[in-house]
Amino acid sequence: MPEICWKHLLHSNIESSKLRYGEEAFSFWPKGWNLPEEYEHLKAHYESLPRDVEQTPIILKPSMQACGNGIRCITHLSQLPPDDPFLKIKSVAQYYIPNPLLLDGFKVTFRIYVLLSSVAPLRAYIFPNGLGRICSHRYTTDISSFHDLFAHLTNYDINKHNMTDFLEHKGEGMSQEGLVTDGLRTDFLTVTNYLKRQGKDVGTLWSKMKLVTAKTLLAADPKIASISTSNVKYRGTTFEILGFDFLIDEDMNPWILEVNHAPNLEPHTPLETDLKRAMIRDALQLVDLPMASNPRVTHLANTINGLNQTLNASGKSIDEQLHFHDSFGHQQTFPLSTLNHIEVWTIVEAEQEYKRLGQWQAVFPLENADEQLLLTNTATGSPEALYSLGCGGRRNDLLVKFRQLNMSSEEIIGRMEACANVN
């Protein structure tokens, strides 16, 4: 899924969304430049800065590498001359986020798992726990420290080479705060429980993280949906688990660092074993790997489609019985009579999927998606639902409306049969 997992493509997609909807709507993505093609823009930006902010740290990330390979931090553009080997590969340069959440003085970031069961329409879920990766040197913003990757990059494959030093110097602060660590790892729920004890609003933080995840996926969804529609013959036979890397700053704002294709699911520690086993178990249940529910989906979808044809042929409809209120309190009508076979199938499929969530939580569609994801198009000044674009747009919209309708397929079928039997 290169459109969000290759860093330069993710950057391009989010920057395009910023242009369409404004910086604030996508402020979770740090200001940055695609290299090498935007090097002159980066240079011009640096030259335009007042002298007192000229040493703003920049993090350089190779686009198609993982595990922290090739990442550098610079504090002045002179450290990235035009003939630098870094400018011969696809990469992203971004402002370094200077105020991260610290655990007893150590920087931490989080790998949160996101499951896609469909992209056209989009159905995405987030697991409520994830891995916390801890730096092995204490954090500092001293400008001379940015060469020390042990203090600024949380990647385990980097910090494992400094494990002994970390264990010798971390002290008892984390243990005294109830922050159970497994070497350089902790888990997201342990940290949020610690934050809750500090009086932080972790409920709002989690809501923000879900919204950020939805926006990140939807920024690239039209392209992903187009590719998927062209290459996937049977929609129900594919799913993907992605690793979203989050940084939380000291003000409890979530930032997206990157999205990982095929994140490592091998457990290296007891903490990872428990977390990943629960996540994978519930993922396989959610996607219904044996496809045990498929006959049920087929039966319900075929019944609704057959009744739709019968009612439409006789000039009847139950649409006026399918009223609901959107997130703004406006009464809407679910347009059942206009749905084609595929649209009915995807709605029933999603309905059955919601019954198998386990610990997974919906990222999209949400019942209040029409409010949370309604953005202003800066060119037209008109409101626009972020999920309405691309080849999955209408079906995305129908899934949101179906969640708001809050009526089961069986109840809809009952009303359709009653309508069909009226002379």
C-alpha positions in Angstrom: 0.0 0.0 0.0 2.6 2.5 -1.1 0.2 5.5 -1.2 0.5 5.7 2.6 3.4 3.4 3.5 6.0 5.1 1.3 6.9 8.2 3.1 7.2 10.5 0.1 3.8 9.4 -1.2 2.1 9.8 2.2 3.6 13.2 2.4 2.3 14.2 -1.0 -1.2 12.9 -0.3 -1.4 14.7 3.0 0.0 17.9 1.6 -2.6 17.8 -1.2 -5.3 17.5 1.4 -3.8 20.5 3.2 -4.0 22.5 0.0 -7.6 21.5 -0.5 -8.8 21.8 3.1 -6.3 24.0 4.9 -3.3 23.4 7.2 -5.3 23.1 10.4 -7.4 20.1 9.3 -4.1 18.1 8.8 -1.9 19.7 11.5 -1.0 16.3 12.8 1.5 16.0 10.0 4.7 18.1 10.5 5.7 20.7 7.8 8.0 19.0 5.3 9.4 18.6 1.9 9.9 15.7 -0.5 13.5 15.2 -1.5 15.3 15.6 -3.8 12.7 17.4 -5.9 11.8 20.0 -3.3 15.3 20.7 -2.0 15.2 24.2 -3.4 11.9 24.9 -1.6 13.5 23.6 1.6 16.5 25.8 1.0 14.4 28.9 0.3 12.4 28.2 3.5 15.5 28.1 5.6 16.9 31.3 4.0 13.6 33.1 4.8 13.8 32.3 8.5 14.9 34.9 11.1 18.4 34.2 12.4 17.1 33.2 15.9 15.1 30.3 14.5 17.6 29.2 11.8 18.6 26.2 13.8 15.2 24.5 13.8 16.0 20.8 13.7 15.0 18.8 10.6 14.6 15.0 10.5 15.5 13.3 7.2 13.7 10.0 6.5 14.4 7.7 3.5 11.1 6.9 1.9 11.2 3.2 1.5 13.3 2.0 4.4 12.3 0.7 7.8 13.6 0.1 11.3 15.2 3.6 11.5 17.7 2.8 8.7 19.1 5.9 7.1 17.3 8.5 9.4 19.3 11.6 10.2 18.7 14.8 12.2 20.2 18.1 11.1 20.2 21.5 12.7 21.3 23.6 9.8 20.9 23.3 6.0 24.7 23.3 5.6 24.5 19.7 7.0 22.6 18.8 3.8 24.6 20.2 0.9 23.4 19.7 -2.7 25.9 16.8 -3.3 24.8 14.9 -0.2 24.1 11.2 -1.0 20.8 11.6 0.9 19.6 13.7 -2.0 20.1 10.9 -4.5 17.2 8.8 -3.0 13.5 9.4 -2.4 13.1 10.8 1.1 11.2 13.3 3.3 12.5 16.2 5.3 10.3 17.3 8.2 10.3 19.6 11.1 11.4 17.7 14.2 8.7 17.7 16.9 10.5 19.3 19.8 8.1 18.7 22.8 7.4 14.9 22.9 5.7 13.2 25.8 8.5 11.9 28.1 8.5 8.9 30.5 10.9 9.8 33.3 12.9 11.9 30.9 12.9 9.4 28.0 11.2 9.9 24.7 8.5 7.4 23.7 6.5 6.8 20.6 3.7 4.3 19.9 3.0 1.6 17.3 -0.8 1.4 17.0 -2.4 -1.3 14.8 -5.0 -0.4 12.2 -6.9 -3.0 10.2 -8.4 -2.4 6.8 -11.1 -4.9 5.8 -12.1 -2.9 2.7 -11.0 0.2 0.8 -13.9 0.8 -1.6 -15.9 1.5 0.5 -13.4 2.2 3.3 -13.8 0.1 6.5 -11.1 0.6 9.0 -10.5 -0.4 12.6 -8.0 0.5 15.3 -6.8 -1.7 18.2 -7.0 0.0 21.6 -3.5 -1.1 22.7 -0.1 -0.9 21.0 3.6 -0.9 21.6 5.4 2.0 23.3 9.0 2.2 22.0 11.4 4.0 24.4 14.7 5.9 23.6 17.7 4.6 25.5 19.2 8.0 26.3 17.4 10.7 28.1 15.8 13.4 26.0 17.3 16.8 25.5 16.7 19.7 23.1 20.3 20.8 23.3 21.3 21.6 19.7 24.4 19.5 20.0 22.5 16.4 20.9 20.7 15.8 17.6 23.5 13.5 16.4 22.6 11.2 19.3 20.0 8.9 17.7 19.6 7.0 21.0 18.0 10.1 22.5 15.8 11.1 19.5 14.8 8.0 17.6 12.7 5.4 19.4 13.2 2.6 16.8 14.0 -0.6 18.7 16.5 -1.8 16.0 18.6 1.3 16.8 18.2 1.3 20.6 18.7 -2.4 21.2 22.5 -1.7 20.7 22.3 0.6 23.7 20.2 -1.6 26.0 22.8 -2.1 28.7 23.3 1.6 29.1 19.6 2.2 29.3 19.1 -0.4 32.0 22.0 1.0 34.0 20.8 4.6 33.9 17.0 4.6 33.7 16.7 4.5 37.5 13.5 3.6 39.4 11.3 6.5 38.2 9.3 4.4 35.7 8.7 1.6 38.1 7.7 3.9 40.9 5.1 5.5 38.5 3.7 2.0 37.6 5.2 2.2 34.1 6.0 -1.5 33.5 8.7 -1.8 30.9 9.9 -4.8 29.0 13.4 -3.7 28.2 12.9 -0.8 25.8 9.2 -1.5 25.4 6.0 -0.6 27.2 2.4 -0.7 26.0 0.0 2.1 25.1 -2.6 1.2 27.8 0.1 1.2 30.6 1.1 4.7 29.5 -2.5 6.0 29.2 -3.3 4.7 32.7 -0.2 6.6 34.0 -1.4 9.7 32.2 -4.9 9.3 33.6 -3.3 9.2 37.1 -1.6 12.5 36.2 -5.0 14.1 35.5 -4.6 14.0 31.7 -7.7 13.6 29.4 -6.8 10.3 27.7 -10.4 9.9 26.3 -10.0 13.0 24.2 -6.5 11.9 23.2 -7.8 8.6 21.9 -10.6 10.3 20.0 -8.1 12.5 18.4 -5.9 9.5 17.4 -8.9 7.8 15.8 -9.8 11.0 13.9 -6.1 11.4 12.8 -6.1 7.8 11.6 -9.3 8.3 9.6 -7.9 11.5 8.0 -4.6 9.8 7.1 -6.4 6.9 5.4 -8.9 9.1 3.6 -6.2 11.5 2.3 -5.0 8.6 0.1 -8.2 6.7 -0.2 -9.2 7.7 -3.7 -5.9 6.5 -5.1 -5.9 3.3 -2.9 -9.5 2.5 -3.8 -8.7 2.9 -7.5 -5.7 0.6 -7.4 -7.6 -2.0 -5.3 -10.7 -1.9 -7.6 -8.4 -2.6 -10.6 -6.3 -5.4 -9.0 -8.5 -7.2 -6.4 -11.1 -9.5 -8.0 -12.9 -10.5 -4.9 -13.2 -7.8 -2.2 -13.9 -10.1 0.7 -10.7 -12.1 0.3 -8.3 -9.4 1.3 -7.5 -7.4 4.4 -4.4 -5.6 5.7 -3.0 -4.7 9.1 -0.9 -1.5 9.2 1.3 -0.1 11.8 0.6 3.6 12.5 3.5 5.3 14.4 2.3 8.0 16.7 4.1 10.6 18.7 2.2 12.3 21.5 3.4 15.7 22.5 3.4 17.2 26.0 0.1 19.0 25.2 -1.5 15.6 24.5 -1.7 16.1 20.7 -1.1 13.1 18.5 1.2 13.3 15.5 1.6 10.8 12.7 5.2 9.9 12.1 4.7 7.2 9.5 2.6 4.3 8.4 4.1 0.8 8.1 3.2 -1.9 5.6 3.3 -5.4 7.1 4.4 -4.4 10.6 6.5 -6.9 12.5 4.1 -9.2 14.3 6.8 -11.5 15.7 6.7 -11.3 19.5 10.2 -10.7 21.1 9.1 -10.3 24.7 6.3 -11.5 27.0 4.6 -8.1 26.7 4.6 -8.2 22.9 3.4 -11.8 23.0 0.3 -11.0 25.0 -0.5 -7.8 23.0 0.1 -9.2 19.5 -1.7 -12.5 20.3 -4.8 -10.7 21.4 -4.7 -8.3 18.4 -4.2 -11.1 15.8 -6.9 -13.3 17.4 -9.4 -10.6 17.2 -8.3 -9.5 13.7 -8.9 -13.0 12.3 -12.3 -13.0 14.0 -13.2 -9.6 12.6 -12.3 -10.5 9.0 -14.1 -13.8 9.3 -11.2 -15.7 7.8 -13.1 -19.0 7.4 -15.9 -16.9 5.8 -18.4 -18.6 8.0 -20.7 -15.6 7.8 -20.6 -15.4 4.0 -23.8 -17.4 3.5 -25.6 -15.1 5.9 -24.4 -12.0 4.1 -25.4 -13.5 0.7 -28.9 -14.4 2.0 -29.6 -11.0 3.5 -28.2 -9.1 0.5 -30.0 -11.2 -2.1 -33.3 -10.8 -0.1 -33.0 -7.1 0.1 -32.1 -6.8 -3.6 -34.9 -9.1 -4.7 -37.5 -7.1 -2.6 -36.0 -3.8 -4.0 -36.6 -5.0 -7.5 -40.2 -6.1 -6.7 -41.0 -2.8 -4.9 -39.5 -0.6 -7.6 -41.3 -2.5 -10.4 -44.6 -1.8 -8.6 -43.8 1.8 -7.8 -43.5 1.2 -4.1 -40.8 2.1 -1.6 -40.1 2.0 2.1 -37.6 4.9 1.9 -40.1 7.2 3.8 -39.9 4.7 6.7 -36.2 5.0 6.9 -35.7 8.3 8.6 -32.8 9.2 10.8 -31.0 12.2 12.2 -27.5 13.1 11.1 -24.9 14.5 13.4 -26.3 18.1 13.0 -29.8 17.0 14.0 -31.2 17.2 10.5 -33.7 14.6 9.5 -32.5 12.4 6.6 -34.0 9.5 4.6 -31.9 6.4 3.8 -32.2 6.0 0.0 -32.7 2.2 0.0 -34.7 2.1 -3.3 -31.7 3.6 -5.2 -29.1 1.1 -4.1 -27.6 -1.3 -6.6 -26.6 -4.9 -5.8 -23.0 -4.1 -4.8 -24.1 -1.3 -2.5 -26.6 -3.5 -0.7 -23.9 -6.2 -0.3 -21.3 -3.8 1.2 -23.8 -2.5 3.7 -24.9 -6.0 4.9 -21.3 -7.1 4.9 -20.3 -4.1 7.1 -23.3 -4.8 9.4 -22.2 -8.4 10.0 -18.5 -7.3 10.5 -19.5 -4.9 13.3 -20.7 -7.9 15.3 -17.2 -9.4 15.3 -15.1 -6.5 16.5 -13.7 -8.0 19.6 -11.4 -5.3 21.0 -11.1 -3.5 17.6 -12.8 -0.2 17.4 -14.2 1.5 14.3 -12.2 4.3 12.7 -14.4 4.6 9.6 -17.3 4.6 9.2 -18.4 6.3 12.4 -21.9 7.5 13.2 -20.6 11.1 13.5 -18.3 11.0 10.5 -20.5 13.5 8.7 -19.5 16.0 11.4 -15.9 15.1 12.2 -14.9 14.7 8.6 -16.8 17.6 7.1 -14.1 20.0 5.9 -14.2 23.3 4.1 -12.8 23.3 0.6 -10.5 26.3 0.5 -11.0 26.8 -3.2 -14.8 26.9 -3.2 -15.5 27.8 0.4 -18.0 25.0 0.5 -18.2 22.2 3.0 -17.1 18.8 1.7 -17.1 15.3 3.3 -13.6 14.0 3.1 -14.9 10.5 2.6 -17.1 11.4 -0.4 -14.2 11.5 -2.9 -13.0 8.7 -5.2 -14.5 5.5 -6.5 -15.6 4.5 -3.0 -17.2 7.8 -2.2 -20.9 7.0 -2.6 -20.5 3.7 -0.7 -18.5 5.4 2.0 -21.4 7.9 2.4 -24.0 5.1 2.4 -22.1 3.3 5.2 -22.1 6.5 7.4 -25.9 6.9 6.7 -26.5 3.2 7.5 -24.7 3.5 10.9 -26.9 6.5 11.7 -30.1 4.7 10.6 -29.4 2.2 13.3 -31.7 -0.5 11.8 -30.8 -4.1 11.2 -31.1 -5.8 7.8 -33.7 -8.1 9.2 -35.9 -5.2 10.3 -35.5 -3.6 6.9 -36.5 -6.9 5.2 -39.6 -7.1 7.4 -40.7 -3.7 6.4 -40.1 -4.4 2.7 -42.1 -7.6 2.9 -45.0 -5.8 4.6 -44.9 -3.1 1.9 -44.8 -5.7 -0.9 -47.9 -7.4 0.5 -50.0 -4.3 0.6 -52.4 -4.1 -2.3 
